[in-house]
Amino acid sequence: MTVARNMVHYIETGSWIRKMFEEGARLKSIHGNDQVFDFSLGNPDIPPPQKVLDTMAELSPIMFHGYMPNAGYPDVRELVAGHASGIYGVHLKAEDIVMSCGAGAGLNVVLKSILDPGDEVIAISPYFVEYGFYVENYGGVLVSVPSDKDFLPSLEAIGKAMTKRTKAIIINSPNNPSGRVYPEDTIRGIQELLEDHPGVIVISDEPYRAIVYDGITVPSVLGIIPNSVVVTSASKELSLAGERIGYIAVNPGIAGKEEFVAALVLATRILGFVNAPALMQKVLAGCLNERVDVSIYRRRRDVMRSIFDSLGVEYALPEGAFYLFVKSPVEDDLVFCSALVAEKILAVPGRGFGHAGYVRFAYCVDETIIQGAAPGLKRAVETCRKL
Ligand SMILES: Cc1ncc(COP(=O)(O)O)c(C=O)c1O
């Protein structure tokens, strides 16, 4: 049996996040869980809201667990549409919603629906590493466009990267790994760029929309860009990453909407997802206004910030999500990561997000881990500064 060449390549060069996570598991087996400070994975550790757990327990014994339409239960799509209309300020109907197995599946379904081989998809670096794999799944080409010094999209750079083959721009705000929230002006600027490119859609990847700090609001891409689609999930907002539930919300004003939605529904089926999980669709529909306690993440963000401030290390200011993207004290982010590993601290090099020279710390870990890591962080930074 031979594994496909590109898969062999992916396995070798694959994901820094997974590599670091596995290194963490190895260190934990040697030194014990409490001696390793693992900031590698964006896996929410806060429990889901109680109502979510209660709804799961209540519904499971009484509901039908069989197949349903590929787009999801009609009543769930209806409820999600009503809820999403409130969030995005556009009138969404059930037919504009396709339930998905999380945002990862939603992105794949959208990309499968729009990409012909050789089509290009622009992503703003730093970006979620899986975008590259997802785009290549359908023969597309990911075009990485650097963000500006504040980790916001550079309209000029996006404009320069657009070609006749550009099919989509993926944006992600609040951003993984920078935590930045893209302001309304930026979204409006992207819409202005698109006026000369009517065949291009914006895919807004928004699993962190509800995890924001200091009263900041995330602008509605659907309200500003007609040719847009939102992909989201309950993975982070409800701490349900393992349950694989989310949805795609299609802008009612998108060109060729009917055919696009038909493609999304078919893609859900033929990619083998078939439909989003039955129980979780119903749970989500019953808990649309629930959220994890964001103040816990905010407190951790502030502890992380104060540690790096005291070390004089720069970082992108996180306005949302639960990541701190820290400037490496030495040019090579891998060198900083190695110095961190020597202190039993796991973080992910920025090159894994298409943005070398930085390192991502996921602070979905207990505050004791953050505090416990502080002396090791200091030593690792000092070691790198001496190089
Ligand atoms: C920016 C971004 N998009 C998508 C995903 C995938 O999330 P899901 O669990 O909903 O598939 C993640 C997960 O970490 C993410 O950070």
The ligand as an ORCA input file, in Angstrom:
! r2SCAN-3c Opt
* xyz 0 1
  C      -9.616     30.389     12.659
  C     -10.185     29.025     12.788
  N     -11.033     28.601     11.857
  C     -11.586     27.384     11.912
  C     -11.288     26.523     12.945
  C     -11.926     25.178     12.964
  O     -12.849     25.130     13.991
  P     -13.937     23.987     14.111
  O     -13.637     23.244     15.354
  O     -15.236     24.709     14.168
  O     -13.820     23.135     12.891
  C     -10.392     26.918     13.945
  C     -10.001     26.010     15.025
  O      -9.100     26.223     15.795
  C      -9.826     28.209     13.866
  O      -8.965     28.664     14.781
*
